[in-house]
Amino acid sequence: MAKSHSNPTFDITCPDCGAILKIDASSRAIVAHTPAPRKRTFEDFDQATRALREAEERKEALFRQAVDLEKNKEDVFNKRFAEAVKKAQETPDTGKPLREFDLD
């Protein structure tokens, strides 16, 4: 018992994670660490399976959206190319492009 009075320790709870640290006052060192209890993500299996189904549905929707974008990709590129050709025909060609060393 005399040892505990000569070396007082105290417990500190981490405000972030909830772990408990036992600290020796004289050396100011951590003597022991008790990790915070794990929090349950789901209360029961029904809730967990529902969450998994919803995640699968979200993945499937994203995949379908990516497939649709890939199907329309060629049309979008053709429209962009046609617009670029139209813009190039509307702007007059000024001949040779001006280069910086031509200005000397």
Biopython code that builds the backbone (N, CA, C, O; Angstrom):
import numpy as np
from Bio.PDB.StructureBuilder import StructureBuilder

atoms = [
    (1, "MET", "N", (0.801, -1.188, 0.000)),
    (1, "MET", "CA", (0.000, 0.000, 0.000)),
    (1, "MET", "C", (0.848, 1.258, 0.000)),
    (1, "MET", "O", (0.459, 2.274, -0.577)),
    (2, "ALA", "N", (1.981, 1.198, 0.631)),
    (2, "ALA", "CA", (2.846, 2.366, 0.663)),
    (2, "ALA", "C", (3.317, 2.696, -0.747)),
    (2, "ALA", "O", (3.565, 3.857, -1.073)),
    (3, "LYS", "N", (3.436, 1.683, -1.563)),
    (3, "LYS", "CA", (3.888, 1.896, -2.931)),
    (3, "LYS", "C", (2.872, 2.711, -3.733)),
    (3, "LYS", "O", (3.262, 3.553, -4.543)),
    (4, "SER", "N", (1.587, 2.473, -3.522)),
    (4, "SER", "CA", (0.577, 3.209, -4.263)),
    (4, "SER", "C", (0.513, 4.671, -3.833)),
    (4, "SER", "O", (0.149, 5.531, -4.634)),
    (5, "HIS", "N", (0.867, 4.969, -2.564)),
    (5, "HIS", "CA", (0.866, 6.363, -2.122)),
    (5, "HIS", "C", (2.089, 7.109, -2.621)),
    (5, "HIS", "O", (2.017, 8.308, -2.889)),
    (6, "SER", "N", (3.224, 6.406, -2.750)),
    (6, "SER", "CA", (4.422, 7.077, -3.224)),
    (6, "SER", "C", (4.391, 7.263, -4.734)),
    (6, "SER", "O", (5.043, 8.170, -5.253)),
    (7, "ASN", "N", (3.662, 6.441, -5.436)),
    (7, "ASN", "CA", (3.537, 6.543, -6.881)),
    (7, "ASN", "C", (2.064, 6.703, -7.260)),
    (7, "ASN", "O", (1.451, 5.750, -7.740)),
    (8, "PRO", "N", (1.499, 7.860, -7.058)),
    (8, "PRO", "CA", (0.076, 8.008, -7.383)),
    (8, "PRO", "C", (-0.146, 7.960, -8.898)),
    (8, "PRO", "O", (0.615, 8.536, -9.675)),
    (9, "THR", "N", (-1.187, 7.273, -9.282)),
    (9, "THR", "CA", (-1.575, 7.219, -10.690)),
    (9, "THR", "C", (-3.001, 7.743, -10.808)),
    (9, "THR", "O", (-3.774, 7.721, -9.850)),
    (10, "PHE", "N", (-3.320, 8.205, -11.986)),
    (10, "PHE", "CA", (-4.681, 8.660, -12.219)),
    (10, "PHE", "C", (-5.108, 8.252, -13.620)),
    (10, "PHE", "O", (-4.282, 8.043, -14.508)),
    (11, "ASP", "N", (-6.417, 8.146, -13.795)),
    (11, "ASP", "CA", (-6.997, 7.718, -15.071)),
    (11, "ASP", "C", (-7.513, 8.925, -15.830)),
    (11, "ASP", "O", (-8.100, 9.841, -15.256)),
    (12, "ILE", "N", (-7.281, 8.904, -17.133)),
    (12, "ILE", "CA", (-7.792, 9.949, -18.022)),
    (12, "ILE", "C", (-8.527, 9.261, -19.160)),
    (12, "ILE", "O", (-8.018, 8.313, -19.759)),
    (13, "THR", "N", (-9.713, 9.740, -19.450)),
    (13, "THR", "CA", (-10.501, 9.210, -20.559)),
    (13, "THR", "C", (-10.308, 10.113, -21.776)),
    (13, "THR", "O", (-10.471, 11.330, -21.693)),
    (14, "CYS", "N", (-9.963, 9.505, -22.893)),
    (14, "CYS", "CA", (-9.767, 10.255, -24.132)),
    (14, "CYS", "C", (-11.119, 10.790, -24.603)),
    (14, "CYS", "O", (-12.066, 10.017, -24.752)),
    (15, "PRO", "N", (-11.225, 12.102, -24.841)),
    (15, "PRO", "CA", (-12.511, 12.652, -25.281)),
    (15, "PRO", "C", (-12.869, 12.261, -26.713)),
    (15, "PRO", "O", (-14.036, 12.317, -27.102)),
    (16, "ASP", "N", (-11.874, 11.867, -27.492)),
    (16, "ASP", "CA", (-12.128, 11.529, -28.889)),
    (16, "ASP", "C", (-12.601, 10.093, -29.049)),
    (16, "ASP", "O", (-13.649, 9.846, -29.645)),
    (17, "CYS", "N", (-11.832, 9.143, -28.520)),
    (17, "CYS", "CA", (-12.159, 7.732, -28.760)),
    (17, "CYS", "C", (-12.742, 7.026, -27.542)),
    (17, "CYS", "O", (-13.343, 5.961, -27.685)),
    (18, "GLY", "N", (-12.582, 7.584, -26.365)),
    (18, "GLY", "CA", (-13.135, 6.967, -25.174)),
    (18, "GLY", "C", (-12.203, 5.985, -24.496)),
    (18, "GLY", "O", (-12.621, 5.313, -23.552)),
    (19, "ALA", "N", (-10.948, 5.872, -24.938)),
    (19, "ALA", "CA", (-9.992, 4.976, -24.303)),
    (19, "ALA", "C", (-9.593, 5.544, -22.940)),
    (19, "ALA", "O", (-9.674, 6.751, -22.713)),
    (20, "ILE", "N", (-9.161, 4.662, -22.040)),
    (20, "ILE", "CA", (-8.757, 5.090, -20.700)),
    (20, "ILE", "C", (-7.248, 4.912, -20.575)),
    (20, "ILE", "O", (-6.716, 3.829, -20.819)),
    (21, "LEU", "N", (-6.568, 5.990, -20.194)),
    (21, "LEU", "CA", (-5.131, 5.963, -19.994)),
    (21, "LEU", "C", (-4.846, 6.086, -18.506)),
    (21, "LEU", "O", (-5.394, 6.961, -17.836)),
    (22, "LYS", "N", (-3.987, 5.209, -17.986)),
    (22, "LYS", "CA", (-3.550, 5.298, -16.594)),
    (22, "LYS", "C", (-2.170, 5.932, -16.614)),
    (22, "LYS", "O", (-1.248, 5.401, -17.233)),
    (23, "ILE", "N", (-2.025, 7.066, -15.939)),
    (23, "ILE", "CA", (-0.793, 7.850, -15.994)),
    (23, "ILE", "C", (-0.162, 7.902, -14.612)),
    (23, "ILE", "O", (-0.845, 8.122, -13.611)),
    (24, "ASP", "N", (1.156, 7.696, -14.568)),
    (24, "ASP", "CA", (1.919, 7.816, -13.328)),
    (24, "ASP", "C", (2.252, 9.291, -13.136)),
    (24, "ASP", "O", (2.835, 9.922, -14.017)),
    (25, "ALA", "N", (1.882, 9.833, -11.987)),
    (25, "ALA", "CA", (2.036, 11.268, -11.742)),
    (25, "ALA", "C", (3.498, 11.676, -11.600)),
    (25, "ALA", "O", (3.874, 12.754, -12.060)),
    (26, "SER", "N", (4.317, 10.863, -10.990)),
    (26, "SER", "CA", (5.700, 11.276, -10.759)),
    (26, "SER", "C", (6.529, 11.243, -12.042)),
    (26, "SER", "O", (7.317, 12.156, -12.285)),
    (27, "SER", "N", (6.367, 10.215, -12.857)),
    (27, "SER", "CA", (7.156, 10.126, -14.090)),
    (27, "SER", "C", (6.436, 10.691, -15.299)),
    (27, "SER", "O", (7.033, 10.867, -16.362)),
    (28, "ARG", "N", (5.154, 10.973, -15.135)),
    (28, "ARG", "CA", (4.317, 11.495, -16.220)),
    (28, "ARG", "C", (4.330, 10.574, -17.438)),
    (28, "ARG", "O", (4.368, 11.034, -18.579)),
    (29, "ALA", "N", (4.299, 9.287, -17.182)),
    (29, "ALA", "CA", (4.317, 8.283, -18.247)),
    (29, "ALA", "C", (3.014, 7.496, -18.217)),
    (29, "ALA", "O", (2.372, 7.370, -17.174)),
    (30, "ILE", "N", (2.645, 6.982, -19.350)),
    (30, "ILE", "CA", (1.449, 6.148, -19.447)),
    (30, "ILE", "C", (1.810, 4.763, -18.940)),
    (30, "ILE", "O", (2.710, 4.110, -19.469)),
    (31, "VAL", "N", (1.100, 4.323, -17.912)),
    (31, "VAL", "CA", (1.365, 3.034, -17.294)),
    (31, "VAL", "C", (0.506, 1.949, -17.941)),
    (31, "VAL", "O", (0.978, 0.834, -18.166)),
    (32, "ALA", "N", (-0.742, 2.271, -18.236)),
    (32, "ALA", "CA", (-1.644, 1.280, -18.820)),
    (32, "ALA", "C", (-2.609, 1.975, -19.780)),
    (32, "ALA", "O", (-2.889, 3.168, -19.665)),
    (33, "HIS", "N", (-3.096, 1.193, -20.715)),
    (33, "HIS", "CA", (-4.041, 1.699, -21.715)),
    (33, "HIS", "C", (-5.181, 0.707, -21.831)),
    (33, "HIS", "O", (-4.953, -0.486, -22.031)),
    (34, "THR", "N", (-6.401, 1.192, -21.707)),
    (34, "THR", "CA", (-7.580, 0.358, -21.895)),
    (34, "THR", "C", (-8.328, 0.905, -23.106)),
    (34, "THR", "O", (-8.855, 2.017, -23.052)),
    (35, "PRO", "N", (-8.383, 0.138, -24.202)),
    (35, "PRO", "CA", (-9.057, 0.665, -25.401)),
    (35, "PRO", "C", (-10.545, 0.859, -25.153)),
    (35, "PRO", "O", (-11.153, 0.211, -24.300)),
    (36, "ALA", "N", (-11.095, 1.759, -25.918)),
    (36, "ALA", "CA", (-12.523, 2.045, -25.821)),
    (36, "ALA", "C", (-13.325, 0.840, -26.299)),
    (36, "ALA", "O", (-12.881, 0.122, -27.195)),
    (37, "PRO", "N", (-14.482, 0.613, -25.722)),
    (37, "PRO", "CA", (-15.312, -0.497, -26.199)),
    (37, "PRO", "C", (-15.769, -0.224, -27.629)),
    (37, "PRO", "O", (-16.074, 0.911, -27.997)),
    (38, "ARG", "N", (-15.807, -1.286, -28.421)),
    (38, "ARG", "CA", (-16.226, -1.138, -29.821)),
    (38, "ARG", "C", (-17.695, -0.819, -29.903)),
    (38, "ARG", "O", (-18.526, -1.414, -29.217)),
    (39, "LYS", "N", (-17.992, 0.122, -30.747)),
    (39, "LYS", "CA", (-19.388, 0.488, -30.969)),
    (39, "LYS", "C", (-19.950, -0.415, -32.057)),
    (39, "LYS", "O", (-19.273, -0.707, -33.043)),
    (40, "ARG", "N", (-21.169, -0.848, -31.879)),
    (40, "ARG", "CA", (-21.816, -1.688, -32.877)),
    (40, "ARG", "C", (-22.267, -0.825, -34.050)),
    (40, "ARG", "O", (-22.842, 0.250, -33.875)),
    (41, "THR", "N", (-21.996, -1.316, -35.219)),
    (41, "THR", "CA", (-22.437, -0.613, -36.414)),
    (41, "THR", "C", (-23.931, -0.820, -36.615)),
    (41, "THR", "O", (-24.651, 0.110, -36.976)),
    (42, "PHE", "N", (-24.388, -2.032, -36.381)),
    (42, "PHE", "CA", (-25.787, -2.369, -36.555)),
    (42, "PHE", "C", (-26.313, -3.015, -35.282)),
    (42, "PHE", "O", (-25.584, -3.713, -34.578)),
    (43, "GLU", "N", (-27.559, -2.778, -35.003)),
    (43, "GLU", "CA", (-28.179, -3.327, -33.797)),
    (43, "GLU", "C", (-28.542, -4.799, -33.957)),
    (43, "GLU", "O", (-28.422, -5.578, -33.012)),
    (44, "ASP", "N", (-28.989, -5.183, -35.166)),
    (44, "ASP", "CA", (-29.375, -6.570, -35.377)),
    (44, "ASP", "C", (-29.048, -6.985, -36.806)),
    (44, "ASP", "O", (-28.643, -6.162, -37.627)),
    (45, "PHE", "N", (-29.226, -8.261, -37.090)),
    (45, "PHE", "CA", (-28.885, -8.788, -38.411)),
    (45, "PHE", "C", (-29.802, -8.249, -39.504)),
    (45, "PHE", "O", (-29.363, -8.059, -40.639)),
    (46, "ASP", "N", (-31.062, -8.001, -39.180)),
    (46, "ASP", "CA", (-31.988, -7.462, -40.182)),
    (46, "ASP", "C", (-31.513, -6.107, -40.686)),
    (46, "ASP", "O", (-31.540, -5.836, -41.886)),
    (47, "GLN", "N", (-31.082, -5.271, -39.769)),
    (47, "GLN", "CA", (-30.590, -3.952, -40.153)),
    (47, "GLN", "C", (-29.307, -4.082, -40.989)),
    (47, "GLN", "O", (-29.116, -3.332, -41.946)),
    (48, "ALA", "N", (-28.444, -5.014, -40.637)),
    (48, "ALA", "CA", (-27.205, -5.228, -41.389)),
    (48, "ALA", "C", (-27.500, -5.732, -42.796)),
    (48, "ALA", "O", (-26.887, -5.268, -43.758)),
    (49, "THR", "N", (-28.432, -6.679, -42.931)),
    (49, "THR", "CA", (-28.750, -7.187, -44.268)),
    (49, "THR", "C", (-29.429, -6.120, -45.113)),
    (49, "THR", "O", (-29.201, -6.047, -46.321)),
    (50, "ARG", "N", (-30.266, -5.286, -44.485)),
    (50, "ARG", "CA", (-30.887, -4.171, -45.215)),
    (50, "ARG", "C", (-29.822, -3.217, -45.752)),
    (50, "ARG", "O", (-29.894, -2.773, -46.898)),
    (51, "ALA", "N", (-28.839, -2.909, -44.916)),
    (51, "ALA", "CA", (-27.762, -2.010, -45.334)),
    (51, "ALA", "C", (-26.954, -2.614, -46.482)),
    (51, "ALA", "O", (-26.562, -1.908, -47.411)),
    (52, "LEU", "N", (-26.710, -3.918, -46.413)),
    (52, "LEU", "CA", (-25.980, -4.580, -47.500)),
    (52, "LEU", "C", (-26.779, -4.566, -48.801)),
    (52, "LEU", "O", (-26.217, -4.338, -49.873)),
    (53, "ARG", "N", (-28.080, -4.808, -48.712)),
    (53, "ARG", "CA", (-28.920, -4.765, -49.918)),
    (53, "ARG", "C", (-28.916, -3.370, -50.528)),
    (53, "ARG", "O", (-28.813, -3.219, -51.746)),
    (54, "GLU", "N", (-29.029, -2.345, -49.676)),
    (54, "GLU", "CA", (-29.024, -0.973, -50.184)),
    (54, "GLU", "C", (-27.692, -0.635, -50.837)),
    (54, "GLU", "O", (-27.654, 0.056, -51.854)),
    (55, "ALA", "N", (-26.600, -1.121, -50.256)),
    (55, "ALA", "CA", (-25.286, -0.883, -50.850)),
    (55, "ALA", "C", (-25.181, -1.564, -52.209)),
    (55, "ALA", "O", (-24.635, -0.988, -53.150)),
    (56, "GLU", "N", (-25.696, -2.774, -52.319)),
    (56, "GLU", "CA", (-25.681, -3.487, -53.597)),
    (56, "GLU", "C", (-26.529, -2.758, -54.639)),
    (56, "GLU", "O", (-26.146, -2.670, -55.806)),
    (57, "GLU", "N", (-27.669, -2.241, -54.218)),
    (57, "GLU", "CA", (-28.531, -1.500, -55.145)),
    (57, "GLU", "C", (-27.838, -0.232, -55.631)),
    (57, "GLU", "O", (-27.940, 0.118, -56.806)),
    (58, "ARG", "N", (-27.130, 0.461, -54.731)),
    (58, "ARG", "CA", (-26.384, 1.662, -55.131)),
    (58, "ARG", "C", (-25.287, 1.311, -56.125)),
    (58, "ARG", "O", (-25.081, 2.024, -57.107)),
    (59, "LYS", "N", (-24.578, 0.203, -55.868)),
    (59, "LYS", "CA", (-23.526, -0.230, -56.796)),
    (59, "LYS", "C", (-24.108, -0.544, -58.161)),
    (59, "LYS", "O", (-23.548, -0.162, -59.189)),
    (60, "GLU", "N", (-25.239, -1.247, -58.166)),
    (60, "GLU", "CA", (-25.883, -1.616, -59.431)),
    (60, "GLU", "C", (-26.332, -0.372, -60.192)),
    (60, "GLU", "O", (-26.173, -0.300, -61.411)),
    (61, "ALA", "N", (-26.892, 0.606, -59.483)),
    (61, "ALA", "CA", (-27.332, 1.842, -60.137)),
    (61, "ALA", "C", (-26.147, 2.596, -60.731)),
    (61, "ALA", "O", (-26.238, 3.114, -61.845)),
    (62, "LEU", "N", (-25.042, 2.663, -60.003)),
    (62, "LEU", "CA", (-23.845, 3.326, -60.532)),
    (62, "LEU", "C", (-23.301, 2.592, -61.754)),
    (62, "LEU", "O", (-22.845, 3.221, -62.709)),
    (63, "PHE", "N", (-23.349, 1.262, -61.722)),
    (63, "PHE", "CA", (-22.877, 0.481, -62.860)),
    (63, "PHE", "C", (-23.756, 0.726, -64.086)),
    (63, "PHE", "O", (-23.253, 0.922, -65.193)),
    (64, "ARG", "N", (-25.092, 0.711, -63.875)),
    (64, "ARG", "CA", (-26.000, 0.981, -64.997)),
    (64, "ARG", "C", (-25.760, 2.370, -65.586)),
    (64, "ARG", "O", (-25.791, 2.553, -66.803)),
    (65, "GLN", "N", (-25.522, 3.342, -64.712)),
    (65, "GLN", "CA", (-25.265, 4.706, -65.175)),
    (65, "GLN", "C", (-23.971, 4.750, -65.997)),
    (65, "GLN", "O", (-23.918, 5.427, -67.024)),
    (66, "ALA", "N", (-22.942, 4.045, -65.561)),
    (66, "ALA", "CA", (-21.683, 4.007, -66.299)),
    (66, "ALA", "C", (-21.855, 3.327, -67.650)),
    (66, "ALA", "O", (-21.269, 3.758, -68.643)),
    (67, "VAL", "N", (-22.653, 2.268, -67.691)),
    (67, "VAL", "CA", (-22.906, 1.581, -68.960)),
    (67, "VAL", "C", (-23.644, 2.512, -69.926)),
    (67, "VAL", "O", (-23.305, 2.569, -71.108)),
    (68, "ASP", "N", (-24.657, 3.245, -69.430)),
    (68, "ASP", "CA", (-25.390, 4.180, -70.282)),
    (68, "ASP", "C", (-24.473, 5.273, -70.822)),
    (68, "ASP", "O", (-24.562, 5.642, -71.992)),
    (69, "LEU", "N", (-23.597, 5.784, -69.973)),
    (69, "LEU", "CA", (-22.652, 6.805, -70.439)),
    (69, "LEU", "C", (-21.718, 6.249, -71.506)),
    (69, "LEU", "O", (-21.385, 6.936, -72.472)),
    (70, "GLU", "N", (-21.303, 5.017, -71.326)),
    (70, "GLU", "CA", (-20.405, 4.399, -72.299)),
    (70, "GLU", "C", (-21.118, 4.171, -73.633)),
    (70, "GLU", "O", (-20.502, 4.305, -74.691)),
    (71, "LYS", "N", (-22.409, 3.827, -73.596)),
    (71, "LYS", "CA", (-23.171, 3.624, -74.832)),
    (71, "LYS", "C", (-23.316, 4.936, -75.594)),
    (71, "LYS", "O", (-23.254, 4.947, -76.824)),
    (72, "ASN", "N", (-23.508, 6.036, -74.881)),
    (72, "ASN", "CA", (-23.712, 7.342, -75.511)),
    (72, "ASN", "C", (-22.415, 8.078, -75.791)),
    (72, "ASN", "O", (-22.434, 9.181, -76.337)),
    (73, "LYS", "N", (-21.305, 7.492, -75.430)),
    (73, "LYS", "CA", (-20.012, 8.148, -75.568)),
    (73, "LYS", "C", (-19.700, 8.488, -77.035)),
    (73, "LYS", "O", (-19.224, 9.585, -77.330)),
    (74, "GLU", "N", (-19.964, 7.565, -77.934)),
    (74, "GLU", "CA", (-19.656, 7.785, -79.353)),
    (74, "GLU", "C", (-20.500, 8.926, -79.918)),
    (74, "GLU", "O", (-19.994, 9.752, -80.678)),
    (75, "ASP", "N", (-21.779, 8.978, -79.553)),
    (75, "ASP", "CA", (-22.640, 10.059, -80.023)),
    (75, "ASP", "C", (-22.147, 11.415, -79.527)),
    (75, "ASP", "O", (-22.142, 12.392, -80.276)),
    (76, "VAL", "N", (-21.738, 11.471, -78.270)),
    (76, "VAL", "CA", (-21.249, 12.727, -77.697)),
    (76, "VAL", "C", (-19.976, 13.165, -78.411)),
    (76, "VAL", "O", (-19.826, 14.342, -78.738)),
    (77, "PHE", "N", (-19.058, 12.232, -78.657)),
    (77, "PHE", "CA", (-17.828, 12.575, -79.372)),
    (77, "PHE", "C", (-18.124, 13.042, -80.794)),
    (77, "PHE", "O", (-17.499, 13.989, -81.270)),
    (78, "ASN", "N", (-19.069, 12.393, -81.484)),
    (78, "ASN", "CA", (-19.426, 12.809, -82.842)),
    (78, "ASN", "C", (-20.017, 14.211, -82.861)),
    (78, "ASN", "O", (-19.714, 14.999, -83.757)),
    (79, "LYS", "N", (-20.860, 14.531, -81.876)),
    (79, "LYS", "CA", (-21.441, 15.877, -81.791)),
    (79, "LYS", "C", (-20.365, 16.921, -81.515)),
    (79, "LYS", "O", (-20.371, 18.000, -82.107)),
    (80, "ARG", "N", (-19.458, 16.598, -80.628)),
    (80, "ARG", "CA", (-18.364, 17.536, -80.327)),
    (80, "ARG", "C", (-17.485, 17.756, -81.558)),
    (80, "ARG", "O", (-17.081, 18.881, -81.848)),
    (81, "PHE", "N", (-17.192, 16.669, -82.280)),
    (81, "PHE", "CA", (-16.359, 16.786, -83.474)),
    (81, "PHE", "C", (-17.059, 17.623, -84.535)),
    (81, "PHE", "O", (-16.437, 18.476, -85.168)),
    (82, "ALA", "N", (-18.353, 17.382, -84.731)),
    (82, "ALA", "CA", (-19.105, 18.160, -85.719)),
    (82, "ALA", "C", (-19.123, 19.637, -85.347)),
    (82, "ALA", "O", (-18.998, 20.497, -86.219)),
    (83, "GLU", "N", (-19.275, 19.935, -84.072)),
    (83, "GLU", "CA", (-19.274, 21.325, -83.613)),
    (83, "GLU", "C", (-17.899, 21.964, -83.836)),
    (83, "GLU", "O", (-17.817, 23.128, -84.228)),
    (84, "ALA", "N", (-16.832, 21.221, -83.593)),
    (84, "ALA", "CA", (-15.483, 21.745, -83.802)),
    (84, "ALA", "C", (-15.221, 21.994, -85.283)),
    (84, "ALA", "O", (-14.598, 22.994, -85.641)),
    (85, "VAL", "N", (-15.697, 21.086, -86.157)),
    (85, "VAL", "CA", (-15.531, 21.283, -87.604)),
    (85, "VAL", "C", (-16.304, 22.515, -88.049)),
    (85, "VAL", "O", (-15.793, 23.314, -88.834)),
    (86, "LYS", "N", (-17.524, 22.680, -87.560)),
    (86, "LYS", "CA", (-18.344, 23.838, -87.914)),
    (86, "LYS", "C", (-17.678, 25.134, -87.476)),
    (86, "LYS", "O", (-17.670, 26.116, -88.217)),
    (87, "LYS", "N", (-17.123, 25.135, -86.278)),
    (87, "LYS", "CA", (-16.445, 26.327, -85.764)),
    (87, "LYS", "C", (-15.188, 26.617, -86.576)),
    (87, "LYS", "O", (-14.873, 27.778, -86.837)),
    (88, "ALA", "N", (-14.468, 25.572, -86.977)),
    (88, "ALA", "CA", (-13.249, 25.757, -87.775)),
    (88, "ALA", "C", (-13.589, 26.309, -89.153)),
    (88, "ALA", "O", (-12.812, 27.093, -89.698)),
    (89, "GLN", "N", (-14.731, 25.924, -89.740)),
    (89, "GLN", "CA", (-15.122, 26.438, -91.059)),
    (89, "GLN", "C", (-15.572, 27.887, -90.978)),
    (89, "GLN", "O", (-15.407, 28.640, -91.937)),
    (90, "GLU", "N", (-16.136, 28.284, -89.850)),
    (90, "GLU", "CA", (-16.618, 29.653, -89.699)),
    (90, "GLU", "C", (-15.490, 30.654, -89.490)),
    (90, "GLU", "O", (-15.607, 31.803, -89.917)),
    (91, "THR", "N", (-14.419, 30.255, -88.852)),
    (91, "THR", "CA", (-13.310, 31.181, -88.616)),
    (91, "THR", "C", (-12.394, 31.169, -89.833)),
    (91, "THR", "O", (-12.031, 30.105, -90.334)),
    (92, "PRO", "N", (-12.025, 32.350, -90.304)),
    (92, "PRO", "CA", (-11.168, 32.408, -91.506)),
    (92, "PRO", "C", (-9.747, 31.944, -91.186)),
    (92, "PRO", "O", (-9.238, 32.138, -90.082)),
    (93, "ASP", "N", (-9.131, 31.330, -92.184)),
    (93, "ASP", "CA", (-7.755, 30.884, -92.044)),
    (93, "ASP", "C", (-6.853, 32.063, -92.361)),
    (93, "ASP", "O", (-6.968, 32.648, -93.438)),
    (94, "THR", "N", (-5.970, 32.423, -91.463)),
    (94, "THR", "CA", (-5.115, 33.596, -91.639)),
    (94, "THR", "C", (-3.783, 33.238, -92.252)),
    (94, "THR", "O", (-2.881, 34.075, -92.290)),
    (95, "GLY", "N", (-3.640, 32.066, -92.714)),
    (95, "GLY", "CA", (-2.385, 31.667, -93.336)),
    (95, "GLY", "C", (-1.496, 30.957, -92.351)),
    (95, "GLY", "O", (-1.935, 30.111, -91.572)),
    (96, "LYS", "N", (-0.234, 31.324, -92.406)),
    (96, "LYS", "CA", (0.726, 30.682, -91.517)),
    (96, "LYS", "C", (0.472, 31.098, -90.071)),
    (96, "LYS", "O", (0.116, 32.248, -89.813)),
    (97, "PRO", "N", (0.645, 30.196, -89.147)),
    (97, "PRO", "CA", (0.518, 30.591, -87.750)),
    (97, "PRO", "C", (1.686, 31.488, -87.339)),
    (97, "PRO", "O", (2.820, 31.294, -87.777)),
    (98, "LEU", "N", (1.394, 32.447, -86.513)),
    (98, "LEU", "CA", (2.399, 33.393, -86.060)),
    (98, "LEU", "C", (3.220, 32.752, -84.951)),
    (98, "LEU", "O", (2.681, 32.268, -83.955)),
    (99, "ARG", "N", (4.548, 32.759, -85.147)),
    (99, "ARG", "CA", (5.441, 32.191, -84.149)),
    (99, "ARG", "C", (6.220, 33.325, -83.498)),
    (99, "ARG", "O", (6.412, 34.381, -84.101)),
    (100, "GLU", "N", (6.665, 33.108, -82.278)),
    (100, "GLU", "CA", (7.340, 34.167, -81.546)),
    (100, "GLU", "C", (8.627, 34.604, -82.208)),
    (100, "GLU", "O", (8.930, 35.797, -82.208)),
    (101, "PHE", "N", (9.391, 33.698, -82.768)),
    (101, "PHE", "CA", (10.674, 34.104, -83.351)),
    (101, "PHE", "C", (10.491, 34.757, -84.714)),
    (101, "PHE", "O", (11.455, 35.287, -85.267)),
    (102, "ASP", "N", (9.271, 34.735, -85.278)),
    (102, "ASP", "CA", (8.997, 35.473, -86.505)),
    (102, "ASP", "C", (8.855, 36.969, -86.229)),
    (102, "ASP", "O", (8.970, 37.787, -87.142)),
    (103, "LEU", "N", (8.606, 37.319, -84.979)),
    (103, "LEU", "CA", (8.400, 38.715, -84.646)),
    (103, "LEU", "C", (9.705, 39.506, -84.596)),
    (103, "LEU", "O", (9.663, 40.736, -84.579)),
    (104, "ASP", "N", (10.840, 38.855, -84.572)),
    (104, "ASP", "CA", (12.125, 39.570, -84.482)),
    (104, "ASP", "C", (12.507, 40.262, -85.750)),
    (104, "ASP", "O", (13.559, 40.898, -85.814)),
]
sb = StructureBuilder()
sb.init_structure("model")
sb.init_model(0)
sb.init_chain("A")
sb.init_seg("    ")
for serial, (resi, resn, name, xyz) in enumerate(atoms, 1):
    if name == "N":
        sb.init_residue(resn, " ", resi, " ")
    sb.init_atom(name, np.array(xyz, "f"), 0.0, 1.0, " ", f" {name:<3s}", serial, name[0])
structure = sb.get_structure()
